Amino acid sequence: MGKKVFRSGNNSWKKEAALFLASQNISLFGSSVVGFTIIWYITLQTSSGKWMMLSTISSLLPQVLISLWAGVWADRYNRKYLIILSDGLIALSTLGLAIAFMAGYRSIELLLIVSVIRSVCTGIQTPAVGAVFPQIVPVEELTRVNGINQALNSLLLLLSPAVGGIILGLLDISWAFFIDVITAAIAIIILCFIKIEKVVRDKEVISVLAELRQGIKFALEHKLLRLIIIFYGISFFLITPAAFLTPVMIERSFGNEVWRLTANEMVWTVGSLIGGVFVSLRKEFKNKLRTIAISLMAFGITFGLLGVAKWFMMYLVIMGLAGFFLPIISTAETVLIQENVEDAMMGRVFSIIQIISAGVMPIAMLLFGPLADMVSIESILMVTGAMLAGLGILFSKFSRYNKTGKQLS
């Protein structure tokens, strides 16, 4: 249904995939640099928890709210043009912000308004990007291409904080805004050279709301998707303490030097980079459900070990090892969805996944944030780690039926 035909010996898809990976990762780099500089700028200017809370809400909530609708649009319209439109709006809003700051109008409220616009556009763009890969990449190459994408993401997320810090420290935040405008423009130009057709749909066009309900119904009634969504949501909830509370734990247990916090971020990203390279070299996971189960167990074990690490260097080694498993589980889940969902429904399914990934963690912090002031973060990591490992064991029960997971559909 709207699938692209890949003839034997035809390697033209490689050029399109390379261009698409380049465009999206160039765009990601600029967005990441701006994201870090906005957070740091607000922190330095206000030293306020209230403003940081508002910044977080402005960056996450809009994309959660728009995601379901964006999934319908990704299935209804040409995904290439949705991506270009989103990148274009992000570039225009950021350009306006740069001009305002250079003119001396340096308002935190303006930063938040632009963050909302950027978040909405990200919410529109993300389901479309996830749904494009099966259109331009053969099924048997999806794991390798997604692994390469994960490695590139990790590399850029390793570089962007350093670039953002240099700009903020030596130049001015306005230059970070201009970098995002330039990278968005480059991404759009590259996309113009890629042919991505609108998915042909057999069914008659219905209202957006009806398509929205149709997508939710499809995901919940599809046994494999329902399984992934449930375990995805639970795992993100349990991963939250390791993702957000470890900097506080480092400050409390090892010291408040900035280099320690920087090292914490870097070793996780390096681990993720190595994991992404591993996935791209492996090319395929024969039993993706078992791969997900093993990765969940590994997350649980490593996060639990973070809670018992007595020396900071030991902590860093464990954190880097944990990061290694992130692209493995992410790629396996993404490819499972891409293999088992028809093109005409792909955008809506990825929008649901985006809502979970962007929405569960802030909700989880409502529990784990206050809890961290009542009990040690180490104990929270040990408990959530044990629960994650148990979740992996439970998930492994589903991996023995079939190598692809298609029997669950």
Steps between C-alpha positions, in 0.01 A plus 500: 500500500699793371824303546796596291629222272870416531623299204787258540833667431353849521708697747346841433333480842844537662544850357152604616554350846839672534351836400208456739730403789720802424209744487340382824822482700613844381163634610528314832842652568376857468190430709708331769745792522210744543328272753807491724571873470140596584504282814838636610405860422182479708694332781770767503257790470242389757642223723134417539337159527171658388649625174669163437165328555335738251783439252459122529123524454543731200743255338308176562127556548419655157653209308308252714171680431560531124642150445178306444378753246845502343480125453179540300662772287805277440271230362279739303752738340845476343742440788784677323305826485396468867865468599599797283213710638594417859869576448407822322275623781768413757757695299273804460407515869863458605611766251247740649634416846858568388403838353310595817795408723748688282268802516519488880159344571616215725180372654471160672132501405600533132733201540210295637266606217755393238560176694127426469511559122808280466337228710184501287706470182708217653176321587390527137837400358589197714220257393560595136874427528442160662248409231726603208772240560292199380413698186862546393680204663446127426359302793813287536715816537283684754697381805834608353373840387326568832820396679702747294244768583530422873880523480482835320245629755732404786804659335317828446359496853859461618613803299204736540542575876865589437409726208218659700730559796770663283246729334338601827835550673700675229246656266129559553189282504386669176771310312350171617167610352669575166662155500155343527369714214792397279475128581123504439555667161762239405267218607218640287725535195619140533141374535411668170728248323320198648191355335246403766156436362171542681374162625218364286201408715222265394240630743300816443611814682324549833519774759822557692325412827373174351848414376636582843258255662580247228874523575452455876266205442747340260790531744301363794348210307829394338646259756865571420453878505298485819778296661768747388298804612432356848859394563635821340295712738594300810869493409513878441335552839762283673792653306406852618705500827818403313430763234419798725620432854857375445645857481350569844637169627848592373483836677393334825728196496811589297530879491356807330784564252374587152736248337323216676162601355658544157668159520165344595338630180796415281550136604129428444520654153824316416339174609200576277731583209680166533163324527380667181815394314450144630142494367601633158779241467278214614241599235218284637355356822330170413284502812423863576270422793780309673740787423262745668461268799878462546550876469233568764671254734836666431351843576364367827830343607715802407263755654488292818880488507511881478335500840778295659802660326738622770755675277426757231709326234307179564179699464615640162588154365154369595327806350688456171405133492134591555514747211619221269160328518289806415541490118456123503159510666396812308596351162339163569171664601504743208570229241233273648247776446629579150482133403154432637303815420377594153616832359152654515489458880869559581479868596225449755682210665823699533305794642375275781858389571608866505227590748621225733868598474431872545219472754577217741824638643360836619214312664745260664698795638191609693558182704876455495592870545340544844594142593869585445474756783365234738719198420842457339518503122720192521212304652262628231741382228535157658123451526418632150796304360367178651156577357649566155686169510175329600325676212763361262448148634125537454549634147724203416196273542368643173825456307496122474196464278644638178812679382320802354209553736255491207311212656366748756320706239 
